[in-house]
Amino acid sequence: GELSFPFTLPELAVGGIYTVIQTKAKITADEWGENYYMMGPYFEHNFKTQVEGCEPPNPAIRKAMDSLIHNGCQVHFGRWLIEGSPYVILFDIGSAAWNLDRWKGDLWQTCNIGLPYHDREANDSASLNVLFQLTDHLGDKPNVISHFHEWQAGPGLILSRSRKIPMATVFTTHATLLGRYLCAGNADFYNNLDKFSIDKEAGERQIYHRYCLERAAVHCAHVFTTVSQITAVEANHMLHRKPDVVTPNGLNVKKFSAMHEFQNLHSTKKTRIQEFVRGHFYGHLDFNLDKTLFFFIAGRYEFSNKGADIFLESLSRLNYLLRVRNDVTVVVFFIMPAKTNNFNVESLKGQAVRKQLWDTAQTVKEKFGKKLYDALLKGQIPDMNSILDRDDFTIMKRAIYATQRHSLPPVTTHNMLDDSTDPILSNVRRIGLFNSRNDRVKIIFHPEFLSSTSPLLPMDYEDFVRGCHLGVFPSYYEPWGYTPGECTVMGIPSVTTNLSGFGCFMEEHISDPAAYGIYIVDRRFRSPEESCNQLTQFMFSFCQQSRRQRIIQRNRTERLSDLLDWRYLGRVCFCSTRNKQLFDERENIAHSGRPSASTGWGEWKEEREKNSRQQKTTTSSRNIGQVNWILEVYSSRPRIPVEKYRERETERRKHNYRRGKTQS
């Protein structure tokens, strides 16, 4: 049967873009309603805990699912239990593994891309070919836009174009495959973009088949998008197609009714981090926690790509500056998952000692309070020797003895599988930051993602970020960078770089990012030594701020959250005012003149150039209809109202000046 609704937006996503899809779901579901579907692989545990199973609302989808199930492919349908509650269609790849060789053969016949048997991720991506049996039941003229994310979803796009399935296709790359590999290998990537031998580099890293899938998907898509301008330049060189549109990533911003509410949250979460620090540094807690700042870096464990190398070197220099010129202590958390055996015994012991001391203090306090209360009722000034008896002194002395430590506080909270070759620990040894009493910079490496069920640091990531003072993300390769964006939304200042999509976005839209708590390190036009010095200076100047100055800066940072709200950025991706044009051009989509996936690379280029020349000399609606209908959807994004923020800030400063309350 034919679909009864006018427009459908299935979105196929696999890989590490969970945050993008999850946060965008609400604004997209509001735009498309019941016509928005997400597709991806099925995992039993996640389905049971995060999805509410239900029946498909449309008979065509039910019929297609029955057809797949009849052929031995398990398909699951339900609503994802997140904001917006979008429909999800999940495919059990394992149940269809018996058909893998045939699907790999189809891919080879279509575009001469072979997948090695040992690459499980590539083979799983090929198994998603089952998606296209859905189209057998979509009718003759459906109005469908399929949005594919990352190379793992590439086979689906390639095969749909080769079979001339009548639907529009969008492909978004959140990071080029080869770019990530080259940067991880310490290549001078951005200065040599036009000099790399792409095929050779991919072959040497044994990812040539993945690269071919990514490039084929890029060239087969009607519209190709990336998440930032820096990635657009990269994709133009790595994948040989300039993105049609740049679609920045956003977040769901929850505004507080009063400004002080998120400041109170910071204070509450900071107290919980301080409790952990008391336990971790027991016996060496010779620094004032009221003059202690918490910095952190988080993300996947890519030592060079995430900038952990330059961060550690800057911390060594910051340690010297603080020892000479300041009494502030900085505790730095590295939240990066690595291979571990179990928790470090010293870390667990520290938290146990802290809890024991707390229980001891509470016991003595109760006895002290009762005796003091009785003495005051009698109108007497209590004798301290009578209030604290010998047993109390014995208990307190035992507690003090328990805090004695003959070793330094551990740098890592877990036992690493191979700490001798671990990049972070190796560099910590090199720079000599071992959490000694003389160090003003203390390091804690937590090689697991945070969880509220952890016996060491029982906090979720969001709560932890709110309790910190500064997030430091000096990445060398970061197509967008959600971590500094999340800090901004929570009102926490952060450090980023002009090689990250987020940093470029903020540089473009804010005249003075540092004034709003966004410190941008120049890693594109400066040497590593200069970048390291700049990062050190940013952190040292932050340490010199007073508590009041930090509060003012957090307020300013939180005001930038509107720039990252999907309510504004979501219009970059979908615009309801263009639905009519999509309907008018649906026949042109089905018969578009773009090269098929079976065409060779050279023929692709020649045919694209030929079509480009023809498009310049003709006004045929058929040529215009190939791509323009969806470019209209994407290019209609509104101007982000940054000028309003600047005007408002200027008026606020003038008003405060007239009242004699100018803020520096």
ROTIKE-665171 format. One record per residue (C-alpha): x, z, y. Coordinates in steps of 0.02 Angstrom, whole numbers, plus 50000, padded with zeros to 5 digits. Example, Ala and Ser with C-alpha at 12.3 -4.5 7.8 and 13.67 -1.06 7.14 Angstrom:
# residues 2
506155039049775506845035749947
# end
This chain:
# residues 664
500005000050000500494998050181500945012850288499445018650387500445025650533501165014450669503005019650673504125028950551505855036550579506745040950417508425049150450509735048950314511105061950330512465068450216514105076850256514655089150389513365085850525512185099850477512105107250652511685090650733510225086950617509575104750616509565107350804508865089950840507415092150718506215100750837506345088550982506265073750862504765080750768503885083650934504205065450980503755057250813502585069950737502115066550555503085050250556504805058450552505665060550384507385066750337508235060550179509725066950083510375074249920509475088149826510275105049790509185117049692509715133249775509515126349952507835118649909507155135249844507735145249994507575132950139506185120650094504325123150067503765110449937502185100549976501325084149939501765068650043500455065450177500505046650149499965038149986501345025150003502695038449995501845046849848501765030249757503605026749790504105044049729503085041749570503975025249540505675033649556505175048049443504515035749314506235027549314507115044149282507605048449462507015065549520506345066049698505785081549793504685082349948504345096550068504545103950240506215110550298505965128550356506765126550527506075123850702504975108350701504685109450511505135091150478504735082650313506205080450195506385068450048507785074449935508535064749790509305073049638510895062749622511335070349453509715064549373510125046549420511955046849370511595036049217511215021749335512815023649437513765009049362512354996949399512235002749580514115001449602513984983849532512644979649660513784985949798515224975349732514134959749720513504962649896515084966149994516564966649871516834985349894517334994349735517215013049713518495021949600517745032949466518765048249519518045048849696516495059249667515955059549849515985040549860515055038949694513725051149753513485040949910513205025449804511895034749703510845036349861510425018049830508835024949751508185027149927507825008849943506555008449806505465017149934505355000750028504464992349882502895001149941503044999750129502024983850147502444967450229502674972750409503134991050424503794998050586505265008250525506875013850609508155020850487509515031550562511085033450453512425046550486514235044950428515055033950298514245043150151512585035450202513405018350223512935010650054511105012750094511265003450258512314989550182511124986250038509574986850147510304973450261510874962550115509134963350040508374959050209507254974250207506164973350364506724988850456507834992750604509455001750568510505013650673512205020050618513035035050700514815040250668515245058050716517095055050681517985040050611518665042750437520395035950471520535044750639520335061750559521645057850427522905050950551522745065850669522905078050524524555069450483525235073350657525195055150713525285051350899523525044850882522835041351055524435033251121524495021250973522685016550946523034998050966524624998450860524005005250693523874993650544522154999750492522084992650316523854998550278523535016250342521915017750243522745011250085524215023350097522995037850107521955031249960520375030350064520265011450082518595010449990517865023950103518515015150257517724998850197516045007450174516145014750349516654998450430515364988250335513985000350387514544999350568514484980350569512844979050473511874990950585510754984050721511374997750837512985007550823513185024150913514475037950930514375055451001515645054351143516625042351252518285047251172517575043051000516875026651067518635021151116519265026650946517885017450851518205001550948519995001250881519735008850708518105000050661518214984650773516514986650852516144994151020514715006851010513115000951092512685018251156513505035351168512305049151113512985066651153512555081051038511445095051099510805112251050509165121551052509315132451206508315148551210508275154951387508075173451424506765178951550508065189351644509925186551666510415204051613509685201851439511085191051370512355202451456511605217151361511755207251200513605204551237513865223151260512935227451099513865214850991515535219451070515275237351014515095231550833516715221650845517575236950919517045247050766517875234350653519455234650759519525253750749519545252650560520745237950548522035246050663521855264050605523485273350626524045260750758522595262150879523695265651029522785253551145521245256551252519735247351183518955247251357520435236551411520425225551257519805207451257519225197951103519745179651086519305168650938519505151450862518315145150727517995129450625518595120050473520385123650423521255108650501522795116850573523345102850691521675094450724520875110850780522365115350889522855131050795524685126050812524685125551002523565140951007524805151550909526265145951016525275150151174524845167351103526705170951082526995167051266525445176751318526085191851222527675191751327526715190151491525545204551448526975215951396527845212951562526435211551688524805218551619524075232951520522705222551438522705220451248522035204551166521365204350988521285186450923520175181550776520505165950671518875161750582519385147550467518925146350281520415145450163520725148449978520765167149941520725178849791519765193549863519755205850007521375213750063521475231749999522195237850164520745230050260519445238150148520365254750158520375253850348518485252250356518295266350229519425277750333518455273550490516815277950406517545294050337518155299250509516445295450582515575306150450516815320250479516535319750667514645320050642514765335150525515845345050646514755339750792513175346450709513975363350671514745364150845513105359650927512095372850833513325386850876513425381251057511525380851068511365398550999512675405151120511835397351270510145404451218510935421751223511615418451397513425418851341514905407751375515435403151197517175406851133517925390651070518825399750929517185406450865516285389750878517625380250782518095390850632519555388550514518605377050398518215365350541520045364350590520495361050408519245346750396519895338950558521705340450505521305331950340520445317850435521955315750548523115315650398522045301850320522405290650469524275291250443524955274050403526695268650352526385249950364525805238250501523975233050510523735217250404523655200450489522425193550362520865202050295520975193350124522285190049992522775171850011523075161049859524725154749930525175164150087526965157650085526405140050131524845144150231525025135750403524325150050505525295163850416526895153550418526775151350607526345169750631527975173850544528895161350654528255168450818528395186550758526655192950797526455206350661525235218150750526615230550795526385243950927527365234151056526305218451039524935216351167524215201851067523515206750897523035193750766521685194950632521505180150514519785180350430519865166050303517995165650270516485161150373515625176550443514125184250359513025199350395513245204550211515145205950221515835223350184517215220650314516425212650466514545212550437514055200450576513335183050581514305170050678513095169850825513175188750846515075188250834515215174950969514105184951086515245199951066516845190551107517545187151281518325169751259518255155851131519845145351120519705127851045521235117451098520835103450976521845087550962520485078450865518705083650905517425069550923516175081750998516505100150967515015111450938515985127750947516305127351136514525121051161513835135951066514905147451173514205139551330512395141651274512745160151238513605162651406515355164951333516795155951423517815144151316519385133551315519265115451259520285099551287520075082351364520255075151188518615082851132516945074951166516285091151239517755092651358517565074651419515695077451442515975092851548517345084551651516165070251687514685080951740515475096351823516615095551974517525112151938517295116751753518465131851761517345140251890515955139451760516985146351618517485129551541519385128451538519965110851493521745108851429522535091851460523175085851291523005067351327524155064551475525335079451459526705083351334526395096751202527525108751297526545106451459524885108151368525495124251288526005131351457524335126451532523385135151391524465150751412524095151051598522215149251567522215164151448523325174851559522255171651713520725176351610521565192751560521865196751743520025195951786519095212051820517555216751720516435211751865517265194751878516985191751693515145196151710514955184051855515835170451756514715173151604513195171051715513885154551780514305148651604512545152251542511825141351682512655126051604511605127751447510285115851517511575101851510511675103951321509815106051287509055093551166507525092951278508595082251394509855074551276508525070651145507855056851255509505048051230509005045151049507125042851055505935037851194504075036651163503805024451307504695010851206503585011851053502564996851108504104985951125504674991350952502994985550883503104968850973504844965250904504584970650723504534952750658506164948650745506944963650660506494957250488507294940250524508744945550636510234934250648511564947550618512814943550480512334949750308513344962850217513944949950091514894940150223516794942150229517664951550369518324935750452516644927050442515804942550515516904941650668516684922850691514804923750670514644938450790515664929250923514594913750896512984923650914513684932151068514034915351152512304908951105511484924351176512304921351344511624903551356509864905551288508334915651333507564914051162506494929051122507154928550945508964931551001508444944951125507384953450995508814956450875509534971450964508724973651133507164982451072508144997351010509414996751151507924999451265507545015351169509325021551183509805015751356508305023951437509115041051445508815049951610510215055251726510645073251688510175083051843511925089651880511715086652065510285099052067511435112351996512765108452126511495109052268510755125252203512485133052186512965127652363511375135052435511635151152338513405152952406512835149652585511455162552564512665175552496513905171852635512575174852768512155191352685513985196252675514035195552485515195181052454515785180052273517545174052242
# end
